[in-house]
Amino acid sequence: MVDALHEPGSVLMTADTVGGVFSYAVELARALAEHGVRTSLATMGGPLSAAQREAVGRVPGLALFESSFRLEWMDDPWDDVARAGEWLLDIEERVRPDVVHLNGYAHGALGFRAPKLVVAHSCVLSWWAAVLGGEAPPQYARYRREVANGLAGASAVVAPTQAMLDALRRHHGALSPLSPLRSSRARAVVIPNAADPERFAPQPKEDFILAVGRLWDQAKNVAALGEVAPHLPWPIRVAGSDIHPGGGARPIPSLEHLGVLSPSGVAAALARASIYAHPARYEPFGLSVLEAALSGCALVLGDIPSLREVWRDAALYVDPGEPEALRRALLSLIDAPGARREFASRARARALDFAPRRMARGYLHLYGDLLRRRPDARRSPAYEDAREAAIAAAARGE
């Protein structure tokens, strides 16, 4: 049960528009709205797509603040990061949230009035180690400093898996477990991501394999699927952009390209796919995998700690660097319909554990903890307005 006396009435949340963080933010805002919590969403990285704008419009009470500031992991972003920080401070002054929820690192160092948390969705340094091996080159020294400062400035740090939290500690220093005790170090907790099972449901399955992701992102390892596709009896279809941020298309001829699909288009493709392949080298959580599992796909995944943590015995795992192992795993499911159905059933059962309401409860408890740690923290008018609704939700056991 959420402590209604310390539940926020409003949250200022950041999100970028170029990856899965946007879907996560909208899903969380929708789940928080069920508890009477209003979200102000500040977006960066580029303009919203029509589908993203439509998703925002479906969240009750969500206020949208748009920008195109470059993100901290992009090339030479720091002037934009500084301007984005000033913009966020101005938004906070205008909307007076109870909690600031940052889905990036650098702005954790800013002097927000409200308690602030930082969510670690990914990290350039851990990406580099997992995908390219070794430490990131000296050109990322500024990034390393900015991330460290942001983490140190946060009241709490969240990661979607223990594996991501461990990577954060490995590359950016110690984080204390979340506890009632005050500490000079940022406190850390794992809150898994979620997807709405009502948006994803199995349909009659067809004989094809599906992958969803940016074709150019080496972390997703879509190139390995291109290598094995000519040696399988089923086609491999891929939904996602083949346009690299640095310019130029990078198609993979052996795959059937579906292009960039709308959320409803992705859901329709997942509903019909028999197998979902994600031989990732780096994946802090994997929202697309969760959506595939809810859609009744059997899963073939990269054998990395985060995916093992999330999916346990509900998937087949392959070494991302061994295309032959990937081919054998896919072929084993193609040739054995019974095993394919069994793995699909396991995956869907596991996926139902990652519900939006459960994610929202995790964040509401964390928000409440931050407010309890700050008994002198200013309460916004939105808090008082929503308090009665929060108490009623708590009484219902939500």
N, C-alpha and C positions, 0 to 999 in steps of 0.2 A: 504493500500500500504506500502511495506517495504521501509524504508529509505535507499536507495542504498549507500549513503555516509558513512553509519555506518554498513553495512552488512559485516560480516566476509567472508574471502576467505577460511578459513580452521578452523576446530574445532578438538580438541583432546577430545575424548569421552571414558569413561570407561564403561564396562559392565561385568556382571558375566554370566557364561555359564550354570547355574543350575536352572534358572527360567525364568519367563516372561520378565525380564529386557532385555535379549538378543534380543527377538523379537521386543520389543519396540525400542531398539537402532538401529537395522537394518532398521526398518520401518522409523524411523526418518532420518537416514543417507540417505536413498533412496529419501525421500522427499526433504531433503536439497540439494541433488545433482541436483535436477531440477532447483534450484536457483544458480547453479554454485559453491556451497559450498562443499569443499572436507573434508571428515571425516577421521581421523586416529582413529581406534577403538582398544583400549587396553583391552583385556579380561583377567579375573581372575576366579578362582574357579575350574578350571579343563580344560582339552583339549576340543576343539570343536568336536561336533559330525559331521558325514558326512553331515547331513541335514543342520546344522548350517554353515558349511564351504561352502556348495552350496549357501545358502542364502547370505553370504558375497560376493561371486563371482558375484552375480547379481546386486550389487550396483556399479554404475560407479565411478571410482576414489577412492574407499574406500581402505585405507591402513590398514592392519591387523597386530597387535602386540599381540602375544599370551603369556600367562603365566599360571601357575597352583597355584599361591599364594592363600592361604586360605583367606576366606572373613571374614569381621569383625563380622558377626553374628555367625560364627562357633566356635566350642570349641577351646579355647586357641590359638587364631589366631595372636597374636600381633607381634610376630617376623616376620611373613609373611607380615602383614600389613605394618610394617616398611620397609621391603625389597621392597614391592610393591611400596611404596612411592618413594624410591630412583629410582626405575625403571621408574616410571611415570615422574619424574623430568628429567631423562635422555632422555626419548622420547620427552618431550616438547622441550628440547634443540636441538634435532635433527630436529623436524618437524616445530618448530616455529609457533604454531597455534595462531590465533587471540583470541580464547576463549577456556577455559578448561571447559568441561561439565562432571561433576562427578556424576555417578549413584550410589553413596555410600557416606557415611558421613565422615569417619575419615580423608581422604585425603584432605578435605576442609581446614584443618589447614596448609597444606604445602605452601611453598613460591613460587608458580608458578609466572612466569613473566606476563602471560596473565590474564585478568579477569576470575574469576572462579565462576561457579554456582554449587549448589548441588541439586539433585532431590531426593525427599523423596518417594521412591516406597513402603516402608514398614518400620517397626521399631520393634525391639524385645520387647521394653517396652509396646508399644500399642498392639502388638500381645498378650503378656502375659495377659494384662488386659482384652482383649476381649475374649480370648480363655480359660484361666485358672482362671481369676478373681484376683483382687488385684494387688499389685506391684510385679515386678520381684524381685527375691531374691538377696542377697548381692553379689553373684558371678557375677552379671552383673554390678557392680559398675564401673569397668574399661570401659565397653561398654558405660555406661551413660556418663562418662567423655569424651571419645573419640568422641562420637556423638556431645556433646555440643561444644567441641573445633572445630570440623569440621563445624558445623553450624555457629559458631561465626566468622570463618575465611572466609566464603563464601561471595561473593559480592551479591548474590541473592540465594533464596531457592525456589524451585518449588515443587508442589505436584499435583497429577492427579485429586484430588477432594478436595473440601473444607473440607470434613469430615477428610481426611488424614492430611490436614494442621492444623485443630483444634486439632487433636490427637498429632501432633508434638508439638504444643504450650503447650498442657496439660502436656506432659511428659518431654519436653526439654527446656521450657522457651519461652519467648516472641519473636515474629518475627514481624517486621514492615511491613505494606502493601507496595507494590512497589510504589514508588513515585519519583518525580524528586529531592527530598530533600535528602541530605546525612544524614546518621544515623550511630551510632555506632552499631546498631543491624542489623542483616541480614534482607534484604528485601524479602518479600514472595509474590508469585503469584500462581494461579491455572492455569495449562495448561493440559487439558484432554489428555489421550492417544488416539491412533487411530489404525485402521486396514484398509487395502486396500479392498474396496468392490469388486474389480475385482477378488480377490482370493477366495471369499466366495459367493456362490449363491445357492438358494433353488433348490432342485431336487424333483421329486415325493417322497412324504413322506411315511415312513413305520411306523409300529406300534411298536415303541420302544422309550425308554427314554435314553438320553445320559448324561454322566457327563465326564468332562475332568479335571484331576488334580492328584496330588500326593496322593495316598491312605493313606499314613501314616501321612499326615499333618492334625492335628486336626482343623486348621483354615478352611480347605475346607469342613470338616464335611461329608466326603464320608461315614463314618460309619453309619450315619443316613439313607442314601439311602439303605445300606445293611440291616438295620432293617425293612424298609417298603417293600422292594422288594418282599418278599414271599406273601404279601397281595395285590398285584396288578396284573391285567390281562396282562399287558405288561411287557416285560423284561427291566431291567435297565442295560445298558452297560456302562463300564467305561474305558477310555483311560488314561493311566498314569502309573507311576512306583509304585510298591508296595515294593520296596527295601528302607528301611530306611537308611539315611546317617550314622547312627551308626552301621549298619549291620543288616542283617536278612530280609526276606520277610514277609510281613504282608498282605496276601490276604484276601478278604472278600468273603466267599463261595457263598453267595446268589446273587452276581453280576456277570454279564458276562464280563470277563476281556479281553480287546482287546490288552493289553500290551502298550508299549511305541510306539506310531505311529509317522511317519514322518509328517511334516506340511501338505503335500498333503493328507496323510492318515487321519489326523484329519479333514481336510476340506471335504473329501469325507464322513466321518461318520456324520459330522454336516449337510451336505446337505440332508441326508436321514432321520435324526432323526426328530420326530415330536415334542418332548418336550426336553428342556435342563434344567436339574436340578442342582442347585448350592446353597444348603442350608447353605451357609458359615456363620461362626461365625466372621470371619475377612477377609476383602477383600478391600484394599485401592482403587482399581479401578475395575479389573476383565476383562482382555483381552479375556479370553476364553468366557465370557458371550457376549462380543461384537461380537466375531466371530460367536457365535451361533445365535445371532440376525440377523446378515447379512445373515446367511444361512437359515433364515425363520423358526427358531424354536420358539415355545411358551416358555416363560421363567417362571420358578418357582425358586425364589431366597430367600436367607436368609433376614429376615427383619432387616437390619442394615443400619445406616445412609448413608454410601457411596453408596450402591446399590440403595437405594431410591433416592439419589441425581442424579445418572446417569440415572435411568430407569423410574422414575416417575410413570405414569399410564400404562406403557407398559409391566408390569410383574405382576404375583401373588407373594405375599410375605408371608413367614411363619417364625414363631419363630424357630431359629435354635435348640433350646432345646426341641422342641415338635414334636417328630416323627409322632404322630397321625395327627397333623395339616399338616405336609408334605404329608402324605398319602392321606388325604382328598383333598388337592390342586391338587395333581397329578391325582387323580381319577376324579376330576371335569373336567379336561381337556380331559382325556381319554374318558369320557362319553358324552362330548359335542363337536363334531367336529366343529360346528359353532363358539363357543367361542374359541376353539383352534386356528382356522384360524384368528380370530379377534386379539387375543393376538400376534400371529406371525406377522401379518401385522403391528401392532403398534410397535412391537420391531424392525422390520426391518426399519421402517420409522425413529424411534429414532436413530438407529445405524448409519444411513447415515449422521447424524450430526457430527459424530466423524471420519472425513476424514483425511488422512495423510497430505494433503495440508494445512488444517486448523491448525493441530498441528504444522507443520513446520512454518507457518506464526507466530504463537504464540511465538515459540522459536526465530525466526529471529528478531522479535520486541524486545524480551528480550536481545538477543545478542547485538543488536544495542544500547539498553539502557545502557548496561554495557560499551560498547565502548564510548558512549557519556559521561558517567561519568568519563571516563579515557582519556581525550583529549591528555595526554602525553603518552598513551599506545603505545608500539611498534607495527607497522604494518608489518606483515610478507610479504615476496614477493608474497605469495599466494593471499593475499588480493588485491594487485595491479593487479595481473594477472586476478582475477575474477571480478574486479570492473565493467568493461564494461558489462559483462554478467549480473551482478546484476542490473545495470541501465536499461538494456534492459528488464529484467524480471519485474522490477517495472513499466516500461512504459506500459507493457502489462496488468498491474493491478493484477499481481500474488503476 
